[in-house]
Amino acid sequence: MIGDEDFGLKPYLMRQFPYRQSRSDESKEKYNVGLCGARRVVENTFGILAQKWRIFYRSIKTKTTILIIKTACVLHNFLWTKKK
């Protein structure tokens, strides 16, 4: 999972190094830039899904959340290939 500095540090979460750490270490700064790019792709993709299926505009607190997201991705890809 990808998050920003607002999320607590967890073993399953990739997040940026704090600004003060990264500005003095070039490798940490490169990591932050790459992770920011990956996070932007995920946010844009989720925005596209939310435009098609309004269920993503509210919080989903069910046991089927992962199934709903996977299904929306499959439907989106199916509809996208049919347009071509």
C-alpha positions as CSV (number, residue, x, y, z in Angstrom):
1,M,0.0,0.0,0.0
2,I,1.1,3.5,-0.7
3,G,0.4,6.5,1.6
4,D,1.7,9.9,2.5
5,E,3.2,11.3,5.7
6,D,-0.2,11.5,7.3
7,F,-0.3,7.7,7.7
8,G,1.5,6.0,10.5
9,L,4.5,3.9,9.6
10,K,3.4,0.2,9.2
11,P,5.2,-2.8,7.7
12,Y,2.7,-3.1,4.9
13,L,2.8,0.7,4.0
14,M,5.2,2.5,1.7
15,R,5.3,6.2,2.5
16,Q,7.6,9.1,1.9
17,F,10.6,10.0,4.1
18,P,10.0,13.2,6.1
19,Y,11.1,16.3,4.2
20,R,13.9,17.1,6.7
21,Q,15.4,13.6,6.2
22,S,15.1,13.6,2.5
23,R,16.6,17.0,1.7
24,S,20.0,15.9,3.0
25,D,20.0,12.5,1.4
26,E,19.8,12.2,-2.4
27,S,18.8,8.5,-2.4
28,K,15.8,9.3,0.0
29,E,14.8,12.2,-2.2
30,K,14.8,10.0,-5.3
31,Y,12.7,7.4,-3.4
32,N,10.2,10.2,-2.5
33,V,10.0,11.4,-6.1
34,G,9.3,7.9,-7.4
35,L,6.8,7.1,-4.7
36,C,5.0,10.4,-5.3
37,G,4.7,9.5,-9.0
38,A,3.3,6.1,-8.1
39,R,0.8,7.6,-5.7
40,R,-0.4,10.1,-8.4
41,V,-1.1,7.2,-10.8
42,V,-3.2,5.4,-8.2
43,E,-5.1,8.6,-7.3
44,N,-5.8,9.4,-11.0
45,T,-7.0,5.8,-11.6
46,F,-9.3,5.9,-8.6
47,G,-10.6,9.3,-9.8
48,I,-11.5,7.7,-13.2
49,L,-13.3,4.8,-11.4
50,A,-15.2,7.3,-9.2
51,Q,-16.4,9.2,-12.3
52,K,-17.9,6.0,-13.7
53,W,-19.3,4.4,-10.5
54,R,-20.5,6.8,-7.9
55,I,-20.2,4.2,-5.1
56,F,-16.6,5.4,-4.7
57,Y,-17.8,8.9,-3.6
58,R,-18.8,7.6,-0.2
59,S,-17.0,5.4,2.3
60,I,-17.5,1.7,1.8
61,K,-17.4,-0.3,5.0
62,T,-18.3,-3.8,3.9
63,K,-16.5,-7.1,3.7
64,T,-16.7,-6.9,-0.1
65,T,-14.8,-3.7,-0.6
66,I,-11.9,-5.4,-2.4
67,L,-14.3,-7.3,-4.6
68,I,-16.1,-4.1,-5.5
69,I,-12.9,-2.4,-6.5
70,K,-11.7,-5.3,-8.5
71,T,-15.0,-5.6,-10.2
72,A,-15.1,-1.9,-11.1
73,C,-11.6,-2.3,-12.6
74,V,-12.6,-5.3,-14.7
75,L,-15.8,-3.5,-15.9
76,H,-13.8,-0.4,-16.7
77,N,-11.3,-2.3,-18.8
78,F,-14.0,-4.3,-20.5
79,L,-15.9,-1.1,-21.5
80,W,-12.7,0.6,-22.6
81,T,-11.7,-2.2,-24.9
82,K,-15.2,-2.3,-26.4
83,K,-14.9,1.4,-27.3
84,K,-11.9,0.7,-29.6
